[in-house]
Amino acid sequence: MIISDGNGHTISKKILIFDDITDMKILSNNIAWKIIELLSSKAMYPAQVAKELKLYDQTVYYYIRKLVRIGAIEQVGTTLIRGGTARLYSTSSSSFGLELEGHGEKLEPSHYTKDEKRKNIPYILKEFYENNSFSGLIVVGAPDPHGPYKSSSRDGHYAVHLSFYLGTLCDSSTSGFIVKLDVDAKAEKDIDNKNLILIGGPGTNIVTSEFNRYLQIKFNEDNFWSGLTDQSGRIFNMDNHGLIAKINNPYNKDKKILILAGVRSIGTKASVIALTNYGNKIGDNSLSDDQLALVVQGFDMNADGKIDHVDIVS
């Protein structure tokens, strides 16, 4: 939905369109609408919603199930609490409507202003943009056997998906090629003079292995493929576990490093999908860059053999 904000600017809003008016009935319920208003400001667990609205947990779960069914809210993460799984929810859209048959108004092609695009840049990526251009280097593992394990990368092509997403946040790219193989980036000494986005785990990306020891959640140094470990000692060793971490470059305090890496290539894919789908929900202004680390897990919800859903698990 494209609208005017009243100040001469054109803005876009995601809108959920219902084709069945019975699905909209739940939105007219006072409790359901209060839940939607609360979840539109930030993602919350049902127990948090119940406490905030002073409602019974069962009441909140009842309406959340109904809102999920019609697509008004969606699950955006999970966490383990006292042996059970707590689900994190957020609104799926900022607007809701019912579409009637008819012709719309044809709009001429337009572009966001630089200020409008800058507002869309997620907190986790804020240092990677300068003067409305991407400022950094994407580093992927070489496809040929290399490094101490003589391993070959199978996740370098995820940089294409990531680059499409990064391109939506600016008008232009920096001069020069913004993707390099890990062996070239290290040989050409790019790892200490640029902002870096590293794709792939330390077993297949030697630049990721260079910075693994600085991470809050890190890969097992004795065997990178055995899993991730957080500071409490929890281990994440499933193939579809991935890591999203951001640190200050230990070799250059003015540069940042963002790592998207998995225990296996499918975990790396989960990390890339998490960033591109939920970028605005990852990271927090209250966290320093060296504290920003989370584990995600990818799932194949429609059983087509490909990851199509990601949960934040830590």
C-alpha positions as CSV (number, residue, x, y, z in Angstrom):
1,M,0.0,0.0,0.0
2,I,1.5,3.4,-1.1
3,I,0.2,6.4,0.8
4,S,1.1,10.0,1.5
5,D,2.3,10.9,5.0
6,G,0.8,14.4,4.7
7,N,4.2,16.1,4.5
8,G,4.7,15.6,0.7
9,H,6.4,12.2,1.1
10,T,5.2,9.0,-0.4
11,I,5.6,6.0,1.9
12,S,4.7,2.3,1.6
13,K,3.1,0.0,4.2
14,K,2.6,-3.7,4.1
15,I,-1.1,-4.6,4.1
16,L,-2.8,-8.0,4.7
17,I,-5.8,-8.3,2.4
18,F,-8.6,-10.7,3.4
19,D,-10.8,-12.3,0.8
20,D,-13.2,-13.8,3.4
21,I,-14.9,-11.2,5.6
22,T,-15.4,-13.9,8.3
23,D,-11.7,-13.8,8.9
24,M,-11.9,-10.1,9.8
25,K,-14.4,-10.7,12.6
26,I,-11.7,-11.5,15.1
27,L,-10.1,-8.1,14.5
28,S,-13.3,-6.4,15.8
29,N,-12.8,-8.1,19.2
30,N,-11.5,-5.7,21.8
31,I,-9.0,-8.1,23.3
32,A,-7.7,-9.3,19.9
33,W,-7.1,-5.8,18.8
34,K,-5.3,-4.9,22.0
35,I,-3.0,-7.9,21.4
36,I,-2.4,-6.7,17.8
37,E,-1.6,-3.2,18.9
38,L,0.9,-4.5,21.5
39,L,2.6,-6.9,19.0
40,S,2.9,-4.1,16.4
41,S,5.3,-2.3,18.6
42,K,7.6,-5.2,19.4
43,A,7.7,-9.0,19.3
44,M,6.5,-10.6,22.6
45,Y,5.8,-14.0,24.1
46,P,2.2,-14.8,25.1
47,A,3.1,-14.7,28.8
48,Q,4.5,-11.1,28.3
49,V,1.3,-10.1,26.5
50,A,-0.9,-11.6,29.3
51,K,1.1,-9.7,31.9
52,E,1.0,-6.4,30.0
53,L,-2.7,-6.5,29.3
54,K,-3.5,-8.1,32.7
55,L,-5.2,-11.1,31.2
56,Y,-5.2,-14.8,31.9
57,D,-2.6,-16.8,29.9
58,Q,-5.4,-19.0,28.5
59,T,-7.3,-16.0,27.2
60,V,-4.2,-14.7,25.4
61,Y,-3.4,-18.1,23.9
62,Y,-6.9,-18.4,22.7
63,Y,-6.8,-15.2,20.7
64,I,-3.2,-15.7,19.5
65,R,-4.3,-19.0,17.9
66,K,-7.1,-17.2,16.1
67,L,-4.9,-14.3,15.0
68,V,-2.2,-16.8,13.7
69,R,-4.9,-18.7,11.8
70,I,-6.0,-15.7,9.8
71,G,-2.4,-14.5,9.3
72,A,-2.7,-11.3,11.3
73,I,0.3,-12.3,13.5
74,E,3.1,-14.7,13.0
75,Q,5.7,-16.6,15.0
76,V,9.1,-15.0,14.7
77,G,11.2,-17.0,17.2
78,T,11.3,-19.6,20.0
79,T,13.2,-20.1,23.2
80,L,13.4,-23.0,25.7
81,I,12.0,-22.1,29.1
82,R,11.9,-24.7,31.9
83,G,11.9,-27.6,29.5
84,G,9.1,-26.1,27.3
85,T,9.2,-24.1,24.1
86,A,8.0,-20.4,24.3
87,R,7.0,-18.9,21.0
88,L,7.7,-15.3,20.1
89,Y,5.0,-13.4,18.0
90,S,4.8,-10.2,16.0
91,T,2.2,-8.7,13.7
92,S,2.6,-9.9,10.1
93,S,1.5,-6.5,8.6
94,S,1.1,-2.9,9.6
95,S,-2.3,-2.7,8.0
96,F,-5.3,-4.9,7.4
97,G,-8.0,-4.6,4.7
98,L,-10.7,-6.2,2.6
99,E,-10.2,-6.0,-1.2
100,L,-13.2,-5.3,-3.5
101,E,-13.3,-5.9,-7.2
102,G,-12.4,-2.8,-9.2
103,H,-9.7,-0.9,-10.9
104,G,-6.9,0.7,-9.0
105,E,-5.0,3.9,-10.0
106,K,-2.0,3.4,-12.1
107,L,1.2,4.9,-10.5
108,E,4.2,6.1,-12.3
109,P,7.5,4.5,-11.3
110,S,9.1,6.2,-8.3
111,H,12.0,5.8,-6.0
112,Y,12.4,6.2,-2.2
113,T,14.4,9.3,-1.2
114,K,17.7,8.7,0.4
115,D,16.3,9.6,3.8
116,E,13.4,7.1,3.4
117,K,15.8,4.3,2.4
118,R,18.2,5.2,5.3
119,K,15.3,4.7,7.7
120,N,14.8,1.1,6.4
121,I,18.4,0.0,7.1
122,P,18.4,-2.4,10.0
123,Y,20.4,-1.5,13.1
124,I,22.6,-4.5,12.5
125,L,23.7,-3.1,9.1
126,K,23.9,0.6,10.0
127,E,27.7,0.9,9.6
128,F,27.7,-0.9,6.2
129,Y,26.1,2.1,4.5
130,E,27.7,5.4,3.7
131,N,26.3,8.2,1.6
132,N,23.5,5.9,0.5
133,S,25.9,3.3,-0.8
134,F,27.0,0.0,0.5
135,S,30.3,0.3,2.3
136,G,31.9,-3.1,2.8
137,L,33.1,-6.4,1.4
138,I,31.2,-9.7,1.3
139,V,33.6,-12.6,1.8
140,V,32.7,-16.2,0.8
141,G,34.6,-19.4,1.1
142,A,36.5,-20.6,-2.0
143,P,34.9,-23.5,-3.9
144,D,38.2,-25.3,-4.2
145,P,39.9,-27.3,-1.4
146,H,41.8,-24.7,0.7
147,G,42.8,-23.9,4.2
148,P,44.1,-26.2,6.9
149,Y,41.1,-28.6,6.4
150,K,41.4,-28.6,2.6
151,S,37.7,-28.0,2.5
152,S,35.5,-26.6,-0.3
153,S,32.7,-24.1,0.3
154,R,29.2,-24.9,-0.8
155,D,27.5,-21.7,0.5
156,G,29.1,-19.0,-1.5
157,H,26.0,-18.6,-3.8
158,Y,24.0,-17.3,-0.8
159,A,25.9,-14.0,-1.3
160,V,23.7,-13.5,-4.4
161,H,20.5,-13.6,-2.3
162,L,22.1,-11.4,0.3
163,S,23.2,-8.9,-2.3
164,F,19.7,-8.5,-3.7
165,Y,18.5,-7.6,-0.2
166,L,21.3,-5.2,0.4
167,G,20.6,-3.5,-2.9
168,T,17.1,-2.6,-1.7
169,L,18.5,-0.5,1.0
170,C,20.5,2.0,-1.1
171,D,20.6,3.7,-4.5
172,S,24.0,2.6,-5.6
173,S,26.9,0.4,-4.8
174,T,30.5,1.3,-4.1
175,S,33.0,1.2,-7.0
176,G,34.7,-2.1,-7.5
177,F,33.5,-5.7,-6.9
178,I,32.0,-6.2,-3.4
179,V,32.3,-10.0,-3.2
180,K,35.6,-11.8,-2.8
181,L,36.8,-15.3,-2.0
182,D,38.3,-15.8,1.5
183,V,41.7,-16.7,0.1
184,D,41.8,-13.5,-2.0
185,A,40.5,-11.2,0.8
186,K,43.2,-12.5,3.2
187,A,46.0,-12.4,0.6
188,E,45.1,-8.8,-0.4
189,K,44.9,-7.7,3.3
190,D,41.2,-6.6,3.0
191,I,40.3,-8.1,6.4
192,D,41.5,-5.1,8.4
193,N,40.6,-2.1,6.1
194,K,37.0,-2.8,5.2
195,N,33.7,-3.6,6.9
196,L,33.2,-7.3,6.3
197,I,30.2,-9.6,5.9
198,L,31.4,-13.2,6.1
199,I,29.3,-16.0,4.7
200,G,30.1,-19.5,5.8
201,G,31.5,-21.3,8.8
202,P,35.2,-21.3,9.9
203,G,35.7,-24.8,8.4
204,T,35.1,-23.5,4.8
205,N,35.8,-19.7,5.2
206,I,39.2,-19.0,6.5
207,V,38.4,-15.4,7.2
208,T,35.5,-16.5,9.5
209,S,38.0,-18.8,11.3
210,E,40.3,-15.8,11.8
211,F,37.6,-14.1,14.0
212,N,35.8,-17.1,15.6
213,R,37.6,-16.7,18.9
214,Y,36.3,-13.2,19.3
215,L,32.6,-14.2,19.1
216,Q,30.1,-14.4,22.0
217,I,28.8,-17.6,20.4
218,K,31.5,-19.4,18.7
219,F,32.3,-22.6,16.7
220,N,34.2,-25.3,18.5
221,E,37.8,-24.6,17.8
222,D,38.7,-28.3,18.1
223,N,36.2,-29.2,15.4
224,F,34.4,-26.4,13.6
225,W,31.7,-28.9,12.3
226,S,30.8,-30.2,15.8
227,G,28.6,-27.1,16.6
228,L,28.3,-23.8,18.2
229,T,28.7,-23.0,21.9
230,D,27.4,-20.0,23.8
231,Q,28.9,-18.5,27.0
232,S,26.6,-20.6,29.2
233,G,27.9,-23.8,27.6
234,R,24.8,-24.6,25.5
235,I,25.7,-26.5,22.4
236,F,23.9,-26.1,19.0
237,N,25.1,-28.8,16.7
238,M,22.3,-29.5,14.3
239,D,22.9,-29.1,10.5
240,N,20.3,-26.4,10.3
241,H,21.7,-24.3,13.1
242,G,23.2,-21.0,12.0
243,L,24.9,-18.0,13.6
244,I,24.4,-14.3,13.2
245,A,27.0,-12.3,14.9
246,K,28.4,-8.8,14.7
247,I,31.7,-7.7,16.3
248,N,34.1,-4.8,16.1
249,N,37.1,-5.7,13.9
250,P,39.8,-6.5,16.4
251,Y,42.4,-5.3,13.9
252,N,40.7,-2.0,13.1
253,K,38.3,-0.4,15.7
254,D,36.7,1.7,13.0
255,K,35.4,-1.4,11.0
256,K,32.7,-3.9,11.7
257,I,32.4,-7.6,11.0
258,L,29.0,-9.4,10.4
259,I,29.1,-13.2,10.3
260,L,26.4,-15.4,8.7
261,A,27.6,-18.9,9.3
262,G,26.2,-22.4,9.8
263,V,27.3,-25.7,11.3
264,R,26.7,-26.9,7.7
265,S,25.8,-25.0,4.5
266,I,22.0,-25.4,5.3
267,G,22.7,-23.5,8.6
268,T,24.4,-20.7,6.7
269,K,21.3,-20.5,4.5
270,A,19.2,-20.2,7.6
271,S,21.3,-17.3,8.8
272,V,21.0,-15.5,5.4
273,I,17.3,-16.0,5.3
274,A,16.9,-14.7,8.9
275,L,18.8,-11.5,8.1
276,T,17.0,-10.8,4.8
277,N,13.5,-11.6,6.2
278,Y,13.8,-10.3,9.8
279,G,16.6,-7.8,9.5
280,N,14.7,-5.0,11.4
281,K,14.1,-7.4,14.3
282,I,17.7,-8.5,14.8
283,G,19.9,-6.5,17.1
284,D,19.1,-3.9,19.7
285,N,20.5,-0.4,20.3
286,S,21.1,-1.4,23.9
287,L,23.6,-4.1,22.8
288,S,27.2,-3.3,21.9
289,D,28.4,-4.9,18.7
290,D,30.6,-7.4,20.5
291,Q,27.5,-8.7,22.3
292,L,25.3,-9.1,19.2
293,A,25.2,-12.9,18.6
294,L,22.3,-15.2,18.1
295,V,21.6,-18.8,16.9
296,V,18.9,-19.4,14.3
297,Q,17.4,-22.7,13.1
298,G,16.0,-23.3,9.6
299,F,13.0,-25.4,8.9
300,D,11.3,-26.9,5.8
301,M,7.7,-26.1,6.6
302,N,6.1,-27.1,3.2
303,A,8.2,-30.2,2.8
304,D,9.7,-29.3,-0.5
305,G,13.3,-30.0,0.6
306,K,14.2,-26.3,1.1
307,I,14.3,-24.0,4.1
308,D,11.4,-21.6,4.1
309,H,11.1,-20.7,7.8
310,V,13.6,-19.6,10.4
311,D,13.3,-19.5,14.3
312,I,15.7,-17.6,16.6
313,V,16.7,-20.2,19.2
314,S,19.2,-18.3,21.3
